[in-house]
Amino acid sequence: MTGDSQTGRQLGFLLVDKFSMFSLSAAIDAFRSANRLLGNDFYGWKTVSADGESVMASNGLPLKVDYAIGDLPPVDILFVCVGLTTEFSGKSKILGALRSLGRRGAALGALSVGSHVLAEAGQLEGHRCTIHWENRAGFMERFPNIECTSNVYEIDRKRYTCAGGTTSIDLMLEIIRRDHGINIANGVANQFQHERIRSDGDRQRVGPERDLTGKSEKLRKIVELMADHLDDPFSAVELAKSAGLSVRQVERLFLRHLNVTPGRYYMRLRLERARELLRQTNMPILDVAIATGFTSHSYFAQSYRLQFGRPPSEERRTTY
């Protein structure tokens, strides 16, 4: 890093076409608010694109940037901001620049799907990272040797990644906490009505009806076990044993809190992962079925249609 606790820090935000404006704003405003509480401009930031031209956000708003990637002055951390797509104009130039920065020992970060671009540039090998839950399945298939967690953010040496959205605030709050202590970090969180600063051990809320806050700890443990074993599903007996319960007790737990049987819930998790793989990768449908614990193509297709109202082949033809 170029900054220190005396001189301050400079952050860079590398924007690509259809980047997430919310993730970017959440990150920058955390530093802006920290400056306000500190009474000085400890944190500075610059925006950059492949060629120095304005970049269109996913919400259709253009944003003027400060630099082209080749002209960016030294920064403490350069965050890659990606939104709806990992294919964009100037990608080869950006990948080359990231590789060059990596060789020079630069600190690099990613907001949301930016982790995919860092991985393509070879900058996450040997590092732990995270990515938005909707893109995690495709990421893990594309980069099987990179440890990609389901946590809200990860800091592993000089790599800073988060799942985007409000997790951008949590990652920046951790950086602020390390620089100035918990009181300043809490003060920034309060400015944004951010109820609780999440840690790198907090898991993302994955999809609909997946908020288990305040529910049984044993239920949460079983659901996490399910989510971590979609390709080789655990039996009802194994799931119950993991929580120190009987199969019948687990069934009552799911019905009381989620209004669904454990088997149905597990099936839904597997099918949602299958849909992510169909949308995000070019894996053959049979391989998708196997990767989500189905040994029969016909059973997979039948289950998929019952869950989503369309066959897997039709999902593959849909553009998102």
Stockholm file with secondary structure:
# STOCKHOLM 1.0

chainA/1-320         MTGDSQTGRQLGFLLVDKFSMFSLSAAIDAFRSANRLLGNDFYGWKTVSADGESVMASNGLPLKVDYAIGDLPPVDILFVCVGLTTEFSGKSKILGALRSLGRRGAALGALSVGSHVLAEAGQLEGHRCTIHWENRAGFMERFPNIECTSNVYEIDRKRYTCAGGTTSIDLMLEIIRRDHGINIANGVANQFQHERIRSDGDRQRVGPERDLTGKSEKLRKIVELMADHLDDPFSAVELAKSAGLSVRQVERLFLRHLNVTPGRYYMRLRLERARELLRQTNMPILDVAIATGFTSHSYFAQSYRLQFGRPPSEERRTTY
#=GR chainA/1-320 SS CCCBTTTBEEEEEEECTTBCHHHHHHHHHHHHHHHHHHTSCCEEEEEEESSSSCEEBTTSCEECCSEEGGGCCCCSEEEEEECSCSCCTTHHHHHHHHHHHHHTTCCEEEEETHHHHHHHTTCSTTSEEECCHHHHHHHHHHCTTSEEESBSEEEETTEEEECSTTHHHHHHHHHHHHHHCHHHHHHHHHHTTCCCCCCTTCBCCCSTTCCCTTSCHHHHHHHHHHHHCSSSCCCHHHHHHHTTCCHHHHHHHHHHHHSSCHHHHHHHHHHHHHHHHHHHCCCCHHHHHHHTTCSCHHHHHHHHHHHHSSCHHHHHHCCC
#=GC SS_cons         CCCBTTTBEEEEEEECTTBCHHHHHHHHHHHHHHHHHHTSCCEEEEEEESSSSCEEBTTSCEECCSEEGGGCCCCSEEEEEECSCSCCTTHHHHHHHHHHHHHTTCCEEEEETHHHHHHHTTCSTTSEEECCHHHHHHHHHHCTTSEEESBSEEEETTEEEECSTTHHHHHHHHHHHHHHCHHHHHHHHHHTTCCCCCCTTCBCCCSTTCCCTTSCHHHHHHHHHHHHCSSSCCCHHHHHHHTTCCHHHHHHHHHHHHSSCHHHHHHHHHHHHHHHHHHHCCCCHHHHHHHTTCSCHHHHHHHHHHHHSSCHHHHHHCCC
//
